[in-house]
Amino acid sequence: MPISRPATIILGMAGPQRTHHVALVRDDAVLLAADGSLPRFVQDLEDDDGPDPTAYATTLAGPGVHLAPVVTLPPEDSDDRPDRLHVLALRGAAPAGAVWRRADDLPEPWRSPVRLALEQYAGVAPPRRPDWFRPGWHDRVEAWVDRQLSATGRRRTGPLRTHRVWSISAVLEVPTDRGALWFKACCDHFVAEAAIVHRLARRIGELVPGLVATDDEAGWLLMEPLRGAADSDRAEGAVDAAAPAWARAQVAALDWLDELRAAGCPERGLEATLEGWRAVLATSPELARLTDAERQELPAATARAEALVRELSACGIPDTLSHGDLHPGNVAYDGSEVRIFDWTDGCVSHPFLDGSHLARVLDWYGTGEGEAERVLQAYAGPWRDAFPDADVDRALELAPLADLVFQSVTFAQIAAAAEDGVGDFEGVVLRFTREVIARVR
C-alpha cells in the first residue's frame, strides 16, 4: 500500500454506514496505512449493488485472503452498527511502499483478534470453521480449477478473486482467457449442494446455473456466469417469469426425486419440519428474549400452528423438489432466460413453501399493490392443472405460516452448524417465532 494512499475509502454515502478495518498479515507483521492505523473503508449498508465487504477487503491494502471470519469489534457506547475487522493473509507480492508492524504491537481493539486469528490459522482451528479459512485451501482450489479448465480448452489468467466468504459458503470469481467463471464451496452443513445442482443440471439444466464442473464430495461448483443475477442488471419481470417455470419444474421433479435423495438432498417434509421446529422451540437461546406475554401465548400458538401446517400437508399437493429460499435475489433473468441459483437450502418438501416465500418477500420489498398475489397465482397455475382435486386455494392460504415454521428450522440449523460467535443469523429465529404467534392469534 503506497504511503500516500488515503487511510479510509468510502463506498457510498447515502445510507447508514459501517466501518471495516483490514489487517493484512505477512508472517507476523501487519500492514499499516500512512497514518499508522489499519487501512479501512466505510460501507453504505443500504447499497445492495456495491461489492461485498469481504471482496473489497481483499483488494484494499494488497492481495490477500481471509484467514478467519470477519470479527465484530466491541461497540462504542450504544452503537448498533459496530465496526468490523478483516484479518487477511498476504497472497502474492507485498505492496510497494508498505509499512509493516508486528502484530503484538498493534493497539486494541485490533491486537487481540489479530493475534487470535494468527494462532488459530497456524494451529488448531475452532470447531466448525470452514476450510476456506485454512492454509493452502486457495492453492488446492486453483489446482482443481486448472484441471477442470484444461479439459474444456480454457486457462486461468490470474488468482481467484473473492466475491464473498462467510460462515456457510465461499464464492470466488475465476478469471479465464474466455471470460470469468464462478466457483462456490459450501460448509459441511450444505456440502450436498454440488451433488444436488449436478443432478438438476441433467434434468432441468435450463433453470439452473450452467455447470463447468463439480466435485460432489468436496461440495465444489465451477459455473458459467449468470446474466441478470444482480439487482442492477436483472430484467423487469424476473419473478413473473420464474414463478410458473419453477412450478412446472417441481411438478416434473416428482418423477425423479429418488435421484435427488441419492445425491443427499434432505427430506424436509411435514414430520421432519415439525420435529425440527419442536427442537427449535425447546433449545433456541434466542427465545429467552420473548416478552412475558409472548411466552404465555407460545404454547397455544405452537399447537395452533402445528395443526395448520398439518392441514396444509392434507390439501392434496405432494412434496417435491424445493429450493428452500426462493426469493428475487436468487433469480437470474436477462429478459429471455430465467435461472434459479443458490441451492444451499435445496430439499424435498412442500412446494408451496417456495411459492409463498417468493410472494412474501415481494411484500417485504414493498413492491406494487397486488404484485405478490399475481405472482402467487401464476405459481399455482401448473399445480392446479396437475392436481385438479387438490384444495389449492386453502394451501395457498396456509403456506405463509408453514414457511415461517420451515424457515425457523432452517436458520436454527444453520446457526448450530456455524462456528460459535460468528453471529451471521442472530435474531432470525426470534423474529420468525414472533411472526408465527401474530399469525395464529
N, C-alpha and C positions, 0 to 999 in steps of 0.2 A: 504493500500500500504506500504510494508516494506520500512523503511527509506533508506536502502541500494540500493533499486532498481533504475536504471538509470531514469533520468527525461524524456529522449527522446528515443522513439522507432522508428526505421527507417524501413519502409516497401518498400523494393526495392530501387535501386539506379540508374536505367538506364536512366529514362526519366525526364521530367520537374517535379518539386516537389511542394507540398503544405504542410504547417504545420497546424496541428489540435491541439487545446488546449482543455482539458477536465476539466470541473468544476463539480465534483461530490459533491452533496449537501446533507447534513444531517441536517434537521431543518433549521437553519440559518447559518450553518457553511459549509465551503468548504474545501475539502481535498487538501493538498499541496504535491508536490514532495519533495525529500530530500533537494534540493537547494532552497526551498521556493517559487518556481514557480508552475504554474499549470502543471500537467502531460501533456505530448504532444507526438505526433507521426508525422512522415513525410510520406506523401502519394506519391507514384510514379503515376503520372497522366496517364501514358501510360500502367500501369499494369492492364489489364482488368480481370485477373484471381485472383487478390487479393481481400481481404474482403472489403465490402463497408465500408466507414469511419464510418457511423452510427453504424454498427455492431462492429467494432473494438473499438470504443469509449466506448461502454457499458461494455467492459472487461478490459480496460487498467488499471483503478485505483481501481475498485471494482464493485460489481454487481449494475447496475443502469439502468434506462430507461430515455429516453429523455423527459424532461418536457417542451420543447419548440423546435421550428425548429432550425436547425443549423444557427448560426449567422456568417455573413461575417464581419470580423473586418476591421477597416479603413486601407486602403492600405498604405504602406510606399512608398513615392515618386511615381514613375511610375510603381510600381509593378502590373503586370496584373494577378498575382496569389495570392491575399491577403489571409491571414490566416483565418481559420475557428475556431469557438468556439462552443463546445458541452456542453450544460448545462443539467446535469443528476440528477434525484432524486435517492438517495440510495434505493435499493430494496433488502433487505436481511441484513446479518450481516456486520458490518463495518470491513474493512480490518485491520488485526493486524498491529500494529506499525505505524498507520496513524497519520499524523499531520494535525490538523484542524485549520482553521482561520475564523473569522467572515467575511461574505460576504462583509459587509461595509468596511472592512479593506483591501480588495484587491486593488491593483493598477489598474489604467486604462491601456489598454482599456478593461479590464475584468470586473471591478466593475459594471459599468452601465448596460451592457447587462445581467449580472448575477442577479442583483437586479431587473431589469425589468421582467426577466423570472420568478423569485420567486413571484413577486407581481401578475403577470398575472395567474400563476398557482394556487395561493391561492385565487384569486379574480375572476374578470370578464375577460374571455379570449377575445382576439381580434376577430372581425368578421371573420368567415370562418376558424378559427383554427380547425384542425381535432381533433376528440375525443381522439386519442392515445396520445395527449399531455395534457390530463386532469387527475386529481387524480382518482384513482380507476379503470381506464379503463382496465389495465392489469389484475386486480383481476377478473373483470367481464368476460373477455375473457377466463381466465383459468377455471373459473367455468363452462362456456358454453362448452369449450373443454372437460372438465372432464365428463360432462353429455353425450356428443356425443361418447367419447371413451368407457364409461361404456356400452353403447348399443352395441358396437362391441366386447366386451370382452377384451379391451385394457386398459391400465392405463398410466397416465403421470408419468415420472420418475424424473422430475425436472422442474424448471421455464421455461417459454417460452424464447427463445433467439432471439435477434434482428438480422434479416438478412438485412433489410433496412427500415427506416422510413423517410418519407419526406412529401411534401405538398399534394400529391394525394393518397398515399397508405402506409400501414404498412404491411410488410411481416415478419413473425416470424417463427422460427423453433420450432417444438414441439417434445421434446424427449419422447419416449414411450418405453414400455417393448418389443415392436415388431418393433423397428426402428423408425426413425424420420419421422414426418409428417410436412406439411406446412400449416400455417394459413395466410390468407390475408384479410385485411379490406380496404375499399375504402372510399374516401371523398364523400361528398354529391353529387358532380357532377357525380361521377361514381358509385353511390350506386347500380345501376341496374346490375352491373357485376355479382353478385352472382346469381341473378334470371336468367340471360341470360345463364351462364355456367350450371346452374341446368337443363335448358331445353336442352342445347346442349348435356349434358351427356346422356340424354334419347334418343336423336336422332342420335348423331354421337360420342358416348362415346369413340370410339377407336381413335378419333382425338383430344381429349381434355384431360386435367388432370383428373386422377381418383379421384372421389369425395368420401369423407367420410361423410361429412355433409355440409349443407349450412343454413344460416339464411338469407332468401331473403330480409326481411325487414331491417335488420341491415346492410346488404351488407357484410356478413362474409362468408368466404370459408375455409373449412378444407379439405386438399388434400393429396393424396399419393405423394411421391417423384417422380420426373421425371428423367428417365435415359437419359443421353446425352443432358441435358439442358444447361450446361455451355460450354463456349468456349473450356475449357481444356479437356472435355470428349465427346463433340459432334462428332459423327462419320462422316467420309467423305461421301459426297453425301446427306447431310441433305436437302438442298434446292431442289435438283433434285427429291427427294422423296416427299417433301412437295407440290411442285407446282401442279402436276396433281391430287394428292389426295385431295388437298383443292379445286381445281376447280370442281371436281366431287361432293364434298360435297355441294358446293354452288349451283350447278345445282339441286341437290336433295332438298335443302332447299326451293326452290321455292314453294314446296307443303305444307310447314308448317310455312310460315312467320307469319301468324296470331298468332301462339303460342309465337313467339318472341316479336311481338308487344305488346301482352298482358302482357309479362314479363317486359316491359319497354324499350325494345330495340329501340333506337332512329331512327327516319326516317331522313336520310341524303342523299336523292336523289337529283335530279337536282335542283329543285326550292329551297329546303332548303339550299343546298350548296351555290347557287348563292346569295340568300338573306343574308346568313351569311357572305359571302365574301364582299358584299357591306357594311355591318356593320363594318367589319374589316377595310376596306379602309377608312371609314368615321371616325372611332373612335380610331384606334390603335395609342398610343403615339409613338410607335417605328418608324412610317413612317415620323415623323418630322426629322429623321436622313437621309432621302433620299437626294441625291445631287440635286442641282437646275436642272441639266439635266435630272435626273431620274423623278423629279416631272413633268417636261414638257412632258415626254414620257408617264407618267402613265395613263392619260385619254384614249389615243388611245390604249395603251396596254391592259387596262381593257376591253374595248369594243371588241377588237380582241380576247382576251382570253375567254370572255363570249360566243362569237359566236362559238368558237371551242369546249368549254365544251358542249354547246347545240348540236353541231354536233355529239359529242361522244354519247350523250343520244339517238340520232336518228339512230344509227348504227344497232339497232336490238337486242341488248343484254339487258335483263331486270334487274332491280335492285333486289338484293337478300341479303342474309346474307353476311356481310363483317366484316373482322377482324378489319380493320381500321388502323392498324400499323404493317402490316406483314413484318417482316424482319428476317434475320437468327438468331438473338438473341432471338426471340420469338418462335423458333422451337426447339423442343427436338427430338433427333434421336440417337438411340443406335446401328444402323446398320440394324435393322429389323423393329422397331416400330417408327412411327413418330407421334408426338403430338404437337399441337399448343397451346400456353398458353399466358397469359396476355391479358385478354379480356376487359380491361377498355374502349377501343375505339370501341367495337363491335356495329354494327349498321346495318341498311338496306340501301344499297347504290349501286352504280355501281360496279360490281365485279372486273372489270379490274383495279380499283384503287389498289386492293390488289396485283394483278399480277405485275402491273407496279412498285409498291413500292418495292416488293421483288427483282425485277431485278435491279431497280435503286440503291438500297442500295448495291447490289453486285458491281456496278460500283464505288460507294463511297469507298468500301473496297479495290479496286484495284486488284480484282481477275483476273484470266486468261482471255486473249482476247477471246471474243465470248461467255463467260460463261453466261452473263446476257441475251443475245439473245436466247441462247439454253434453258434457264430456262423459259423465256417468251413464247417461242413456245410450250414447254411442258405444261405450264399452259393453253395455248389457245386451246390445243387439245380437251378436253372434251366440250368446248364451241362450237367449230366447229361442233362436232358431234351432239350436242343438238340443235343448231340453224344454220342449213346449209345455210339459206338465209341471215344471218346477215353479215355485212361487218366487219369481224373480223380484217382484216389487217388494215383497217383505224382506227378501235377502238384502236388497239394496238399503232398506231402512236399518237393518241390523248390523251391516258390515262396518260402519264407522266405529261403533262401540267395540266390536270384535277386533278391529285393527288396533285400537288403543291397548287392549289386553295383549295382543300379539307383540306390539312394539315394546311394551313394558318388559316382556320376557327377553326380546332381542337385546335391548340396551343393558339389562341387568346381566345377561350372559357375556356381553362384550366387556362390560366393566370388570367382571370377575376374571376374564381371561387376560386382561391387560395388566401390565406391570403396576404394582402398587404405587400410588401417588401421582400418576400422570394426569388424572382428573379430566380426561377428554370428554366424558359424558356426565359430568356432575350435574345432578338436579333433574335429569330427564325422567327417571322413574317416578320421582315425586310429582312432577308436572302431569304425567300421564295418569297417575293414580287420582289426582285431584280432578282431572277431566272425567274419569270414569264415575267418580262419586257424583259429579254435577250432572252427568247424562242420565243417571238412573234415579234421581230424586223424585 
